[in-house]
Amino acid sequence: MTRGLADLARLDATSQLLALGAGRIGAAELLEASAARAEATADVNAVVRRDLERARPRARSFDDRRARGEAPDTLGRLAGLPLTLSDNFDMEHMAASAGDAALAARPAPDSAVAARLRDDGAVVWGKTNVSSTIADAQTFNASYGATANPWDLARTAGGSSGGAAAAVATGVSPFEVGSDLIGGLIVPASFCGVFAHRPTAGLVPLRGHVPPKPGTVAEPDLLAAGPFARSARDLRLALALLTSSPLAAVAQPATLTGLKVALWTAEPAFALDGEVRRVVEAFAGKLADEGVAVEPVEHLIDVDRLREALSVLLFAGAATPARPRSPALARLARALGAGPFSPAGAALAAGVSHRTWLEANEVRARLELAMRRIFAKFEVILAPCVSVPPFAHDRAPAARRRVRLSDGGRADAAALMDWPALACVCGLPVTVVPAGLSAAGLPVGVQVIGPRGGDSRTLAFAQAVDERIAGFVPPPLD
């Protein structure tokens, strides 16, 4: 692959589409460049399944249609753009595996996400790795192994959609679509140094996402699907494709001067590595230099109620819920201080009554109402994505896993859900923006959280940041 072609493969989707439309590159050629990037970065293990035999003729068909002079508006908005797709989404000829190769062998129609990409002209040629049943902040499963962080192969890309984030970071795919239960988009975007958007709850249809079990029609609670990208403008383009709501695919960035923004890094109940705090607060300082009124806030939400509600909402709907061998012992463990995400807490939450679930849902509604009052004062909230920078691969069971902080302290694995929990529980939109690098040279992202339905607001804010302050930086792979 020529250097010029490799450079084109690393451009964002908007630039690649301009190059395709202008005839500077063909869809077939760009497809081969994407596949070559996957081979060149094979140690990352982002792309775990391929279907180039079907993708190549489809790419050539777009080149032929352009050569015949077919009107651009008949080709679709993606018009031959090669993409990969997270392996939680069913596709005809590539059913979702959700990390289990046995599931990949079944016949399946296109998921809603795959159908919308295909209808707009995408050439989806591969599937990216996921954590098993979207249940881990690391991307690892027994069928396809671990996805490494493109900034440091000894570290995780995050989860559950780490393969998708890594594919975007390495230039394999110009944008991707992953899924997020509690941080599945937010954590990998931060760890891999890319943009991501977790949309308002219900904005992107989830039919054909696995889990829940294949064939499920009802929309699963807490889960959301959204894009990763190398630019904020591509997030907007991708979200416009994925949703039926009126959202312009192209828009002007926000005017930063005069915006009032809440900076939420002070939450005593949440672990926060000093390096993450430093990068996020330095990012906030750059916003202030651009005329943004940044106001630090503490105790933004009742985090104890947030955690307890999340435990019930999460574990009661888990794909493979754990049942307590002894409910009495589990209740005793909670009474003695075991947290809502401990084995005892998870097992008890998995077996709650419908009445208890409704009570947790009421807590969720009250928390979301409290957030409306916050957004009456602030345009957006800035918060860390996750407690720590990217950490080393760890195969220990989650209940025994600890993550190391830069000051030598440790936090348990449940702490990785703390910072993403607010938006995920309340169904709020989050745009993740690369904020900078830790002292060890690892990426750190920031959450831009908006009010329910405020997706355009957070996307416009992120685009302004991308164009004026900070944006995607390629990992030092080659």
N, C-alpha and C positions, 0 to 999 in steps of 0.2 A: 504494500500500500504506500503510495507516495505521501510525502510530508504534507502537501497541500490537501490531499484527501483526508488525512488524519486530522488536520486542523478543522476542516469542514465538519467532521464527525463530532468535534468537541464544541461546536457552536450551539447556542440555544435553539429551541424548536422554531422560534419566530425567524431567526436568521436562516436556518436550514430550509424553511418553507419559501423564503424569498429567493434563495439560491435555486431551488427546484423550479419555481415559477419563472425565473429569468433564464433557465436553461444552462446555468453554470455547472450543474451536476444533474445526473439522472437518478430516478428512484432506485433503479437496480444497482447503480454504482454506490449510492449512499447506503443501501442495505448491506452490501459487501463490506463497506467501511465499518458499519456498526458491528457486524459479525466478527470482523478482524480485531476490533477493539476488545470484544469479549475474549477472544483467544489470547490477545496480548496481555490481558489482565486476569488470566485464568486462575492465578493464585488467590484472587479475591473470592472466587466462587460465587459470583452474583447471579449469573445465568445458569440454571441447572437443567433446563429442557429447551430443545430447539426444534423448529419445524421449517427449516429453510426450503425444503422441497415444495411446500405450498406457497411460501412467502415469495420466492423468486419469480414465478410466473405472474403473481399479483403485482409485484413491483414493476415488471416489464410492461404490464398492461397500462399502467399510468404513463410510462414513457411513450408508449405507442399512441395513447389518446392525446397526449400533448403534441406529439409529432404530427398528428392529423389536424391539429388546430382546434381541438375541442375547447369550448368555452371554459375558463377556469371555474366558474360557479357551478358547473355540472360535475366537477371532479371530487367535490367535498373539501372541507376546510383543511384537512390534513393531506389530501392529494398525493399519496405515495410515501408519506413519512414513515420510516421504519421505527417501530417501538417494541419494547418488551413489556410484559405485564406480570404483576405479582401472582404467584401460583396459588392464591386463594380464590381467584376468579375463574369460573368455568368458561371455556371456549370450545366451540365445535372443533374436534380433532385434538384438543389439548384440555381435557377436563382438569379442574383444580385438584391438586394433590393435597393441599394444606400440610405438606411435609410428609405425607404417607403415600408412597409410590403405588400402593394397591388401589387407592382412589383414582389415580390417574388413568387406569385402564378402562374405566366405565365410559359409555357414551353420554354426552351431555350437550345441550344446546348452548349458544352464547349466553353468558350472563348479561345483565342490563348494561354493565360497564363495557364489556367486550363488544356488544352490539353497537353501542353508540360510537366507539372508536372505529369500528369497521365501517359503519354507515357513513362516517365522515372521511373515509379514504385512508385510514391508517393501515400499515402493513405490519401486523403483529407477528413476529417471527420467533419469540422465545418467552419463557416464563422464568421469573426470578424467585430466589429462595425466600422462605418464610420460616418463622419459628413454628414448631409443632402445635397445631390447633390454636395459633395466635396467643399462646399462653406464656410468653417469655420476653424479657427485655433484651435477649440475645437471639440472633437468628441461627438456629441449629435444629436439625431433626435427624432421625436415624437413617432416613432414606438418602438424603443429599448432603449431609454434613453441615459444617459451619460456614457462614459467610464472614470473611475477615474485613476489618476496617481498611479502606484504601489508604489511610494516612499511616497506619501501622498494622501490619498483618498479624501481629501477636495479640491484637485487641479486637473486640467485637464491633460490628457495624451497627449494633442495636437491634431491637426487634419490636414488633413482630415482622415488619416489612423491611428488614435490613438489606435483603437482596436488591429490592427496588431502589433504595437510597444509594447503595453502592454502585448500581448500574448507571445512575444519573451522574454521580460524582466522577466516575471513571470515563465518561464519554461514550459508554455503550449505547445508552438510550437518551434522547434529548429531553423527554419527560417520561414519567411513569405514574401508575396509579397503584397505591397500596391501601391498606386498611388499618384502622386504629380502634382498639377497644379501650385501653387506658395507656396511651402513649405510643401506640404502634407506628404512627407517622411522626409524632413529635420527637421521640427519642432518636430514631435513626437519622432524621434530618439534622439534628444537633450533632450527633456523633460523626456523620459523614460530611458535614459542612455544606449542605444544600438547602434550598428553599422547600417548604412543604405547606400544604393547606389542609387542615381538618375542618370541613365545612359545618355549618349549622346542622343540627340533627335533622335527618330526613331529606336533606337537599339532594343527595346523590342516591339513586335507588340501589339496593343491595341484593336484588334477586340474582341468584346464581353465585353468591359468595359462599364459600365453605371455610369454616363452620358458619351456621349450623349445618345439620346433616343435609346432603344433597337432596334437592327437590323441595326444600322448605320454601313456603310462600310468604309467611309472615316476616316482617322486618324485625331483626333482632335488636334488643335493647342495648344501649350504650355504643354500639358499633357504628363507625362511619367510614366511608371511602373517600379518598382525596388524592391529589397529585403531589409528586415531587418534581422539582425542576431546577435548572441552573440559573434561572432568572425569575424575578417576580412577575414580569409580564407573561411568561409562559404559564404560571399558575393560573392566571386569569383566563388565558386561552383554554387551558385544559378543563377548568371548572365550567366554563361556558359550554363545552362539548358534553360534559357529563350530566348536566342538570337541565330540567325542562323549565326552571324558573328564568325569568328575564334577566340575563346578566350579559353585559357587553363583553365580547371577546377581546376588545382593545379599549383602553381608557387612559386618560391622563393620570399621572401620579397625583397624590395629595400635595397640597401646599403645607409644608411642615411648620413654617413660621406661625406662632400664635397658638398652635395646638396644645391642649392640656392633656398630659399623659401621666398615669400613675405608675410608679416604679415599685414593684413588689418583690423585694429580695429579703426583707426582714420578716421572717416567720419563724419564731422560736421553736415551733413544733416540727418544722421540716428541716431535715439535714440539707446542708449546702456547702459544698467544697469551696474553700477560699479562692481557688483559681477560677471557678465558675462565677462566683460573686464578682471578682475583679474584672473579668471580661465583660459581664453584663453591665456593671456600673460604669465601666469605661465607655461602652457603647452608648449608655444613657447620656454621658457627658458630651459625646459627639452630637447627639440630638440637641442638647441644650445649646451647643455652639451654632446650630442651625436655626435657633429661635424657638425651639420647642420648650414649653413650660413643663419641666419634669418634677413631679412631686412624689417623694418617697412615702409609701404607705405601710402601715403595720396592721396585723390582725384584720386583713381584708375580709375574711370569712370565718365562720365558726368551723375550724378544721376538724374538731372532734366529731361534730355532727356530719361533716362531709365524709370523713373516713367510715363512720358507722353505716351511713346510707350506702356508700360505695360498696362496702363489703356485702351487704344484702343484695343489692342490684347486680353485682358482678357474679357472686358465687351461686346465687339462686338460679341464674340463667346459664351457668357454665355448661360447656359441651359434655364434660365428664365430671359431674359434681362428686366431691368426696363426701361420704357419709361418716359421721362419727361412730367409731366402734362402741364407745361408751359416752352417750350424751351427758351423763352426769359428770364424768371426768372432764369433758370438754368445757362444760359450764363452770366447773371448779377452776380450770386453767384460766378462763376469762376473768373470773372473780379475783384470781391471784395476780392479775396483771397482763396476761397474754393479750396481744393486740387483735384488732379486727381482721388482720391479714395473716395471723399465725395459723398453723395447722388446725388448732382448736376453733379459732374464729371462722376460718373458711369452711370447716365441716359443719359448724352450727348454722352458718348463713345459707349453706346449700340446702338445708332441710327446713327452712322457715315456712310458716303458713302463708296463705295468700293475704291474710290480714296484716301480717308483719311486713310483707312486701309492699302493701299499699301504704303502710306507715312510712317506710323508707322512701317511697315515691312522693309522699307529701313533703317529707324533708327536702327532697330534691327540688320540688316546686317552690318551696319557701326560700331556698338558697338562690334559685334563679331569680326570684322576685327581689331579693336583696341586691343581686348584681345589677338589676335594672336601675336601682337608685345610685349605684356606683357610676354607671354609664351616663347618668344624667349630669354628672360632674366632669367625667373624663372621656376623652375621645376613645382611647384604648388603654389597656393595661399591659405593661411590659413585665415579664417574669422569666426566670430561668426555665429551660425546657426540662431539665433533669438535674438531680442532685450533684452529679459528678461528670467529669470529662470521660471519654471512652475508656473502658476498663478492659483488662485482660480476659480472654476466653476462660470460662469457668464452667465445668461440667458438674459441679456439686449440685445436689437437689436444692431447689429454690429456698426451701425452709431453712437450710443450713448455710446458704450462700451469704457472703459479706463482701461489700465493696470498700476499697481502701480510699481514704481521703488524703489530700496532699499534705495535711498536717500530721499524718500518721494515724489518725483515728479511723474508725470503721463504722459503716452503716449497714443495716440488713437490707436484703433485696427488696423488701416492701417499700423502702424509702424511694425507690425509683419511680413509684407511682404517685408520689406526693404532689409534685409540681404540675404534672399533666391532669390531675384529678378534677380540678375545678371546672375547666372547660368541658371535659369529657362527661362529667356527671350532669352538668347544667345544659349541655347541648349547645355550647357557645362556639362560634368560629374562632380558629387559631391559625394565624400565618406564622410559620417559623422562618426567621431570617438569620443567616450566618452573622454572628456578632464579632468574631475574632478568634484568636488562637491562645491556648494556654501557654504557660512558660515552657512546657514540654513540646510545643508545636502541634497540639491537637485541637481540632475545631470545637467551638462552643457556639450554640445557637441561642436565640432568645425567642420566647413566645410573644406574639402580638395578639392579644385577646380582645375580641370585640363583643358587642351585645348580640343576642340571638337575632339572626337575620342580617347582621352587619358584615357579611362576607366582603362586599365591595369596599367597605371602610378599611378593613385590615389589609386587603389586597392593595388598595391605593396607597396606604401608608407604607407597606413593604416595597412597593415600586419606587416611591420617593426615596426611601433609604437605599435601595439598590442603585439608583441613578446618581445619588449625591454623597453617600456616606460609605456603605460597605456592601459587598456582594459576594458572589461565588468566587472562590479561589481553588484552582485545581489541586488535587493532592499530588505530592511529589513522587508519582509512580515511575515516570519516564521523562 
